[in-house]
Amino acid sequence: MSVADTLAESADAIAQGTGKTHVDPAVARGFVPEQSRAERTASFDLADFAVPKGREEEWRFTPVKKLAALLAEGTSPALDWAVDLTDGVTTTTISADEARGLGILPPQDRAAAVAAAGAPSVLLVEVAAEAELDAPVRLRLDGTGVDGAAHAHVVIRAGHHSRATVVIDHQGSGQLTELVSVLTEDASDLTVVAGQRWDDDAIHLAQHDALVGRDSTYRHISVTLGGAIVRLNANVRYAGPGGDATLLGVYFADSGQHLEHRSFVDHNAAHCKSHVTYKGALQGETARTVWVGDALIRAAAEGTDTYELNRNLILTDGARADSVPNLEIETGEIEGAGHASATGRFDDLQLFYLQARGIPEEEAKRLVVRGFFADIVREIPLADLRDEVSAAIEEELATTAYAAPTGAATDHSLDSTKEN
């Protein structure tokens, strides 16, 4: 029940003389209770999104006090994207109105609405119909500083029966709000790899949306290894039956980093699939990660098959991982639905096994972390991209000074393990 509904019910009760005047104490304190994802705002109008205060369900894990510059209305200078194209792909610059005319999904939070309103133009990347790309399309943004907010909007459209991989790489320093809008036409196969390898002082708020066409396959792979604050929402909706969406993520948080990933799969069409898997490792006294996974199966989405999974590996004392899976089902005519979430420290048996074979403790721990991420890295479709991501993880591991947790795992999820 929304705040408005709660207050309206109390007002009606008073008017009818029932004496029912109770209002949830949390509502009275200004907290906004959780509501169905189907009821949450989606709009291109920035006025529809109030500046968050940190009490809202969508923002309660996020350090909003540090985001004032990014959540304020305003425009930014044009960003210099480095673009590496291949045959069958074109890029153009279009207006915000032209982008909306393509049928992209609207922003779902304040930061995405700021990006849509504040970006001076929209970069449109188009994969031609029936094109099959052997090399990835690469978009790279190098931040040059943290002074002032920058806003970006990118639209990626995959033509029908096409197959392509698009890599969006973020590096350097900066404060960025970003909206990436993906359209996959019928029977296309598109993979988007988003790399967040920022410097330690960068702040990045992003929404990556996909409208998945009939019988299309879509993969979104997020690799987040840098930045002071990174919050990335990956959302999916279906334009027709038979769509298959996979959302994958790996993240490695060090001391002082806040890495937050959210996903929302809106099953609004029949006979569609989704699979969500995010894995994170944390080390350092103030390392913080957040994962919130939402899946909504609407009444019309018969034959849905969905599953979401989050795993977090605590490497040192003081690190904190929040993990919140949510599943809403409006019809029983589905193939399957479930979620799982767990947070824990190193498996002592795995370490013992490796050390018993002469592998030093520190190297054994690194092997465990590599293995922890391996199943997601294997999902990256091109070998050179897999090698690139593996090298970035190796670089992160090389700077890690492990100090194994002294007690049970530090777990701030709703439950240390959930299986439904």
Secondary structure, DSSP 8 states (H G I E B T S, - for coil): --HHHHHHHHHHHHHTT-------HHHHTT------GGGS---S-GGGS----S-STTTTTS-GGG-HHHHS--------EEEE--TTEEEEEE-HHHHHHTT-----SHHHHHHHHH-SSEEEEEE-TT-B-SS-EEEEEEEE-SSS-EEEEEEEEE-TT-EEEEEEEEEEE-EEEEEEEEEE-TT-EEEEEEEEEE-TT-EEEEEEEEEE-TT-EEEEEEEE---SEEEEEEEEEESSTT-EEEEEEEEEE-TT-EEEEEEEEEE-STT-EEEEEEEEEE-STT-EEEEEEEEEE-TT-TT-EEEEEEEEEE-BTT-EEEEEEEEEES-S--SEEEEEEEEEE--HHHHHHHHTTT--HHHHHHHHHHHHHHHHHTTSSSHHHHHHHHHHHHHHHHT---B--SSS----SS-SEEE-
